[in-house]
């Protein structure tokens, strides 16, 4: 099982940016699709972005499209989520997850992701 570690969360003001990182404790990230999920208090976990393994194609949900950018650096064995123009409604615990089948789907079915990180808190508040 691929264990993932997220980092980069924090407290920022509306309009500011953060970059989250996702790195495995072992094995190689490049063969997995990597998705970012978030969970706000009292809400269900939702997928927000995904990058495939085959061609680095990406997917974003409407609420973050144009503000968030998912990427990977295979030389560093790390995936990233660049979050710009953050809004209070982006406040949540953010998780990265790995899909061994390598593809991204718009439904972000959590059962298809075999490994998860522990989450990193992102708080957007003035």
N, C-alpha and C positions, 0 to 999 in steps of 0.2 A: 504494500500500500504506500502510496506517495503521500508523505506528510508535508503540509504547506504551512508557511509562516507569513502572515501579513504584517506590514509595518507602514508607518507614514500618517496615521490618523492624528487628529488633534482638534483643537478649538480654533475656529476662524470666524471672521465677520462675513456677513453677506457680501458677495461680489469677489471674495478672495478665492485662492486656489490651494489645492493640496494634490500631492502625488502619492498614491498608495503603491506599495511593492508587494509582490507575492513570490516567495522563493521556496523550493522544496528542500526538505532536510536531507533527502537522498534521491537518487534516480534523476532522470532527465525530463525537463519540462517540455521540450520541443515536440514530443510525440503526443501531447495531450492538448485538447481544446481547453482553454482556461476561461472561466466565466467569473464575473463579479456579481455577488448578490448583496442585498442589504436588508436589514430588519430594524424597523423603528419600534419603539415601545408600543405594545398593544396591537401591532400589525403583523401580518404574515411576512415571511421572508419572500423577497421578490428578486428576480434576476434583472440586472440593469445593463450588462454588456458582456460580450463574449468574443473571443478570437479563436479561430480554428487552427488546427495544426498543419493541415495540408498546404494552404495557400495564404494563411494569415488573414483570411476574410473576417470581417467584423460585423457585429450586430449591436444595435442599441435600442433600448426602449424609448418611446417618444419623450418621456419626461427628462431624459438626459441627453438626447441626440443634439449635437451642436455644441454641447458644453463639456462632455466627457470624451476622452480618447483612451481606448484600450490598445496596448501594444505588448510586445515581448522582445527581449534581447537574448537570443540563444547563446551568445558568447558569455553572458553573465548568468544564464539559466534562471532568468527572472522575468516575470510579467508585471505590467504596470497599469494603473488606472489614473490618468491625469484628469483631475476634476477642476474645471474653471468656472468662474461666475457662480460660485456655490450659493445655494438658497437655504433658508431655514428648513424647508421641507426635505432637504437632502440629509438632514440629521438622522443617523442610524449607525448600527454596527455593520461594518462592511466585511464580507467574507470572500475569499477566492476559493474556487473549486476546480477540480480537474476531471475532465471527461476522457476516459481512455479510448473512446471511439473516434475522437478527434474532430467532431463536427459541432457546430452551434445550431441550435433550433430556437425559434422564437418563443416556444412555450417554457423554456428554462426548467424542464422537468428535473427536479432535484435528484430523482432516483437514478439518473444517468451519470451523475457525478460521484466518482468513487472515493475521492479524497477532498478534505476540507481543511481550511485553516481555522484558527481559534477566533478570528475576528479582530477588527481594530475599530475603535470608536471615532466617528466623525461628528462633530458638533458645530453647527453653523448658527451663530447667535450674535446679536449686537449688544 
